[in-house]
Amino acid sequence: MAKSQQTFSKSEKEKKRLKKRQDKQKKMDARKADKEENGTGGIQFAYVDHNGNLIDTPPDPTMKVVYELDDIQISVTKKEDLPQEDPVRNGKVSFFDTSKGFGFIIDAANNEKYFTHVSGLIDQIAENDKVSYELEKGMRGMNAVKVKKI
């Protein structure tokens, strides 16, 4: 007589599959019964009002705003539209090492610290001097150049 090919683990897996199928069928039946009992809800609508908010009632047509196509601009503001900023800034030298040829200037307006190099100096400067300068993009951030004593 041949040995049965059905093992304990196979029968357990089959029981789990069967249970899963039955649970799924129960959920489907429950949804069908709920649908028949409460009626079909269908797709619920959401409307967008004149401010862009989602609402459940249609928006008031009198609040509708009409825009001309030419009034809509999708772009970055042009450079000539921006207010002109004075490139010369004022500050105070917080540190300057003449032997190494670099230092730092603290901006008087926003207390930012900017690096300066001896190559960017017009006048000789020392610590605690009031200076005027311009900013330039450097490798590690903004650098003070064209530094003059005030």
C-alpha positions in Angstrom: 0.0 0.0 0.0 1.3 3.5 -1.0 2.0 6.2 1.6 -0.2 9.2 1.6 1.2 12.3 -0.1 -0.8 14.6 2.2 1.4 15.9 5.0 0.4 17.9 8.1 1.8 21.2 6.8 0.1 20.8 3.5 -3.3 20.2 5.2 -2.7 23.2 7.4 -1.9 25.5 4.5 -5.0 24.3 2.7 -7.1 25.0 5.7 -5.7 28.6 5.9 -6.4 29.2 2.2 -10.0 27.9 2.6 -10.5 30.1 5.7 -9.2 33.1 3.8 -11.6 32.5 0.9 -14.5 32.2 3.3 -13.6 35.4 5.1 -13.4 37.2 1.8 -16.8 35.9 0.7 -18.3 37.0 4.0 -17.0 40.5 3.5 -18.4 40.6 0.0 -21.8 39.4 1.2 -21.8 42.0 4.0 -21.0 44.8 1.5 -23.8 43.6 -0.8 -26.3 43.5 2.1 -25.3 46.9 3.3 -25.6 48.3 -0.3 -29.1 46.8 -0.6 -30.2 48.0 2.8 -28.9 51.6 2.5 -29.3 52.0 -1.2 -26.5 52.8 -3.6 -24.5 55.8 -2.4 -22.7 56.1 -5.7 -19.9 58.5 -6.2 -19.9 61.4 -3.8 -19.2 64.7 -5.4 -16.9 67.4 -4.1 -17.0 70.9 -5.5 -14.4 73.6 -5.5 -15.5 77.0 -4.4 -14.2 80.4 -5.6 -11.4 80.3 -3.0 -10.2 76.9 -4.0 -11.6 75.0 -1.0 -13.4 71.7 -1.3 -17.1 71.8 -0.4 -20.1 69.4 -0.7 -22.5 71.9 -2.3 -22.2 73.5 -5.7 -20.5 76.9 -5.5 -22.4 80.2 -5.9 -22.1 81.3 -9.5 -22.3 84.9 -8.6 -19.0 84.6 -6.7 -17.2 83.4 -9.9 -14.3 85.7 -11.0 -13.4 85.8 -14.7 -9.8 86.4 -15.7 -8.4 87.5 -19.0 -5.9 85.1 -20.5 -3.4 88.0 -21.0 -3.5 88.8 -17.2 -2.1 85.4 -16.3 1.7 85.4 -16.2 3.6 82.2 -15.6 7.3 83.3 -15.3 10.0 84.5 -13.1 10.0 88.2 -12.6 12.4 90.0 -14.9 15.5 91.5 -13.5 14.5 95.0 -14.6 11.2 94.6 -12.6 13.1 94.0 -9.3 14.0 97.1 -7.2 17.6 98.1 -7.7 19.7 97.3 -4.6 22.7 99.4 -3.7 25.7 97.0 -4.0 27.9 99.0 -1.5 27.4 97.8 2.1 28.7 99.0 5.4 30.2 97.0 8.2 32.9 96.5 10.8 36.0 94.4 10.7 35.7 91.8 13.4 39.0 90.0 12.6 41.9 90.6 10.3 45.2 88.8 10.2 47.8 90.8 8.1 50.4 88.0 8.1 47.9 85.5 6.6 46.0 88.1 4.5 42.4 87.4 5.4 39.7 88.4 7.8 36.0 88.8 8.5 33.6 91.7 8.3 30.3 91.9 10.1 27.5 93.6 8.1 25.9 96.5 9.9 22.5 95.8 8.5 22.0 92.1 9.2 25.0 91.1 11.4 26.1 88.5 8.8 29.8 87.6 8.8 31.6 87.8 5.4 35.1 86.6 4.5 37.5 89.0 3.0 41.0 88.5 1.5 43.9 90.9 1.1 43.4 90.7 -2.7 39.9 92.3 -2.3 41.2 95.3 -0.3 41.5 98.8 -1.6 42.7 100.4 1.7 44.7 98.8 4.6 42.3 97.7 7.3 42.6 96.6 10.9 40.2 95.1 13.5 37.3 97.3 14.6 37.6 99.6 11.5 34.4 100.8 9.9 34.4 99.8 6.2 32.3 99.8 3.0 32.4 96.9 0.7 30.6 94.9 -2.0 29.7 91.2 -2.0 30.8 88.6 -4.5 30.0 84.9 -4.7 33.0 82.9 -3.6 33.7 79.2 -3.4 32.4 78.8 0.1 29.8 81.6 0.2 29.7 85.4 -0.1 33.0 87.3 0.1 33.6 91.0 0.7 35.5 92.7 -2.1 36.4 96.3 -2.9 36.8 97.0 0.9 37.5 100.6 1.8 37.9 102.3 5.2 35.1 104.9 6.0 
